[in-house]
Every structure is written in structure tokens, then in C-alpha cells.
Amino acid sequence: MAETNRDAFGDFLRSRRERLDPNSVGFSALRRRRTPGLRREEVAELAGIGVDWYIRLEQGRAISPSVTTVDALARALRLNTAEHAHLRALTRNADRSRFTREIVPDPLRRLVEGLNQPAYITGRRWDVLAWNAAAAEIFADFGNLAEADRNILLYMLTDPGARRLFAATWATEAKRMVAQFRTTHDLWADDPAFLDLLRRLRDGSTEFAIWWEAHDIRGSGAGQKLLDHPKRGLLRFAYATFQANDDPALKLAIYTPA
């Protein structure tokens, strides 16, 4: 594993270990415990691996677990499908160059701009790269922002307008987005662009720091959003996301009235 991935792999193991209820996996909670969750040796026992090996993995030391070991850890830690996939992804040695903001091909940009329903395209870092007039009307006109500020996470977590728009559902939606972003971030954790975004989110949102420490992981998918628009009142949208064939890092989000 690359050094960054090893650190993220260890952090993720530790966060999942600490959230497990000992009783739920057959260990008595009556034993004196200084910290919440399972002990390292208990995880190792459940996974059928050596304690020292597990400790090395959690500490992010130079070691590359096999697929069999990763799957055993996923079962031991009771990971769901998205978490299991994330743990596997962190073991891959990705020789990445420094992150650069993606470029949307002109045909795809024109497609988005021509849609009547709100739509926008984001990149790996959730930067808003293209959007249409309907999205600007419902959410925000990203054209009025500096390029560095055109980011869905920054909008959702630091813009008071987003808090007003999502109203009672803001915390649920924002927390879900943080968990989805975590899946990509952990693969780019030491990249300057991702570090800068993380700093801005921490500085701009007290809730973000709490949700980030939980290290929750969620996959992307379709759903619904309830909005309280200042001019159009209550709106309910169904949304779906799609990856671009030209560049899988590009994600198209389309909203239709529910």
C-alpha cells in the first residue's frame, strides 16, 4: 500500500473497531475497558489473524494485507457493503500524480446546460465544474463565485443559503455528503488540494469536524431531497447521479420534481 493509503487504512480500522459493541460480537462488556469498542486482540481473534499483524495494520506500518485478510477484517468489524469496498480500495497501490481540477468536455457541458431540470457536474473533490440555469435558480449561481469556491461541500457546509434551503433536512443531507466524500478523500489524503479543502471545511463548519471524526463511509446513489426555496416554497426533488464515460471522475447529478 502507498503510505497515505496505509494511514487511512489504519484510521478506518480503528474507527470501526471503536464503534463495535462487544456484546454484539460475543465478547462480554463486563470486562474492564478503558476505551469504547473492541480491543485490538479481539478484532484479531475474530478475523483469525495474529495480534501483532493487526496492530501493524492499524498503526499504518509497512505491510500489504491480502484480499483474504481484508475480507476477514471486514467480517470481523461487521462492515457494510460500502465500508467493505472502501477497505479494499485502500489496499490498492495507486501511483497518483498531484490532483488537478478536471475539465468537462464541451459536448457534456452543452448537454447539462440544455437540460430543463436542475443539473450539475462535479469532480473527484466535489468541485462544481458545470451547471445549468435551473441548478443556479434552485441552489446557487456558481458563476458568481471564484473558481476555488465552486464546491458542493463548501456550499453545503459553509454557505448560510444552503442551510436555509435544506432547512430541517440540512444536517441529515450534510452528514450524508461528508460520509460519501470520505470514500474519495482517503485515497487522496495527502494531496495539497484535498488538504486545503479539508482545512476550509473545518474552519467553516463546526459540525463538519464532528462528522469527519466519525469516519463514516457511504456509497453514492439516488434519493430525494426536500427543499424550502425562498421564492418557490417547498420543493421535493428526486435525484440520480451518473459517471461520464469520457472521464469516470466526472459525476453528473440530475434533479427531477418528485
N, C-alpha and C positions, 0 to 999 in steps of 0.2 A: 504494500500500500504506500501511496505517497504520504509524506509527513503530515500534510494538512488533513488528509483522509483518516490517518491513524488517530489524530487528536479528536476529530469529530466522531469517529467510531467509538473511542473510549468514552467520550462525554455522553454519547447516546446510550451506551450500555449502562453507564452509571445512573442516568436519569430514569431508565426503565426499571432497573433493579430497585431503586429507592421508592418507586411508586407501588411496588407489589405488596399486597397484604400477605404476610407469612402464612396465615391460616388458609388462604385460598390455594396455596400450592403444597399444603401438607406439613408445614412447619409450625410448631407451637409459638404463639405470640407471647406466651408466659415467660419465655426465656428473656433475660435482661438484654435490652437492645439500646445502644446509645444513639443510634440513628434510625430513621424510618426505613421500612422496606426490608429486603433480604440482605444477608451478609454475602460477601464475595464467595466464600466457600460453599454456601448453599446454592448459589447460581451454578457454580462449577459442578456440584453434585448432580443437580437437575439436568445439566447439559451433558454429563458424562465426560468431562474433561478435567485435566489437572488444575488444582487451585493456582499454582504458580503461573501456569499458562494463562488462565483467565485474568489474573492480576496484571500480567504484562499487556494483555489486550486492553483492559480498562485504563491502564496508565498511558496508552498510546505508544508503547515501546515497539521497536522494530520487529514486527512479526506479521506474517500474512496468513490468516486463517483460511482453511479450505471451505468450499461450499458446504460440505457436510457439517463442519463446525459451526458455520454461520447459521445453518438451518437448525442445528441443535440449540444454539443460543436463542434463536427466535422462539422455539417451542418452550424453552425454559423460562423465558421472560414474558411469555403469553402475548407476543406481538401480533397485531392485526396484519392484514394483507399489505397495507401501505407502509407500515413500520418495517415489516419483513423485507419488502422490496428496497426500502431505504438502507437498511443494514447491508444488504447485498451490494447496493450501488457504492457504498463507502469502501468496499474492499477492492474496487477496480482501480488499477493504476492508470490514471488519466494524465497524459503529458500535455497539459494545457498551457497555451500562451496567455499573456495578460488579457483580461476581459476588455472588449471594445463594444460600444453600443452597436446593435445590429442595424442593418439597413433594409427597409421594406422595398421589395421590387415594385416598380411602377404599376404593373397590372393589378397587383394585390391592393396597392394603395387606392387605385381608382375604383376597385370593387367595393372597398369599405366606404369610400366617400359617396358612392352611388346608392348605398342602401338607405331605405326609409326608416328602418328601425335603428336604435342606438347600437353602435358597434365600434370597437377599437382593437388595435393590435398592440401587444406587449412583447418584450423580450425576456431573456433569462432573469434579468434583475428587476423585472416588472416595470421597466421604463415604458411609458406610453409613446409609441413610435408612429402611430397613425390613428385617426379617429374621424368620425363624420359629424355633421351638423346636429344630428339627433342626439348623439352622445354629449356634445357640448351643451345642448339645451338641458339635458337631464342631470348630468354630473357637473362638469366644469369645462370651460373653454381652455383646453391645454395650450392653445396657441397664444394665450395671453401670458403664459409662464415661460421663464427661461428654460432652455433645454434640460439643464441639470435638475429642475424641479418637476419635470413631467414624469411622474412616477406614481403608480397606483397606490403603493404602500404609503408614500409620503402624503398623498392626497387623503387617503382614508384615515390615517393615524394622526396627522398634524394639522389638517385643514378644518377649521370650525364649520365650514359649509357642509362637509361630509357628515359630521356629527349631527347636524340639524337635518340633513336629508334622510339619513338612515334612522334617526330618532330612536325609538325603543329597541330597534334591532341592531343598533350600531355595535355594541360590544360583542354580540354573537358573530356578526359578519367580520368585524376586525380581527377577532381572535382566530376565526377560521382561516382568514387570509394569511395571518402570521404563521400558522401551522403548515399551510401549503407552501409558503415561501421558504420555510426551513429546509424542505427537501432539496431545493436547489442551492441554497446558501451553503450548506455543509460541504458541498463539492467545490466551492469557490471561497472558502472561509478566509484564506489569507490574501485574497486578491484586493488590491487597493480600492477598486471601485465598490466592492461589496463591503469592505471595512468602512468606507465613507458613508455608504447608505445606512449601515448599522448604527454608526455614530449619530447621524441625523435623526434616526427613528428614536434612539434612546433619549436624545436631547429634547425631542418634540413631543414625546408621549410617555407619561408615567405608566400607563397600562402596558405599553409595549415591553418594558423591562420585565414585568411580572410574567407575561405570557411567554416571552423568549426563554426565560429560565426554566420554564416547564418542559421545554424541548419537545413539544407535541408535533406530530407528523400527520399530515393529511394529504390524500391524493386530490387531484382536481376532478371536476365533474359538473354535471348540470344541476340546476336547482331553481329556486325562486327567491326574489328579493322584494320586500315591501318598503316603499319609499314615501316620504312625506314632502312632496315638492312644494316650494314656496309659492308657485304660481298655478300649478296644475293639481294640487291637493294630493290625496293618497293614490299611489300608483303601485300596481303589482306586476312584476315582470318575471317571466321565465327566461333563464339564460343558459347558454351552452357555449363550450369552448372547443376550438379546433386547432390542430397543428398544421402549419404550412408545409407542403411538400418541398418547396424550394429551400427552406431552412426550418428544421424542426424546432429551433429555439423560438420561432415566432408563433405566438398564440393569438388567435382571433376569438374575441368574445362578442356574441350577438344577443341582444335582449329583445324579446317579443312580449306584448301585453298578455298577461296570464288571464 
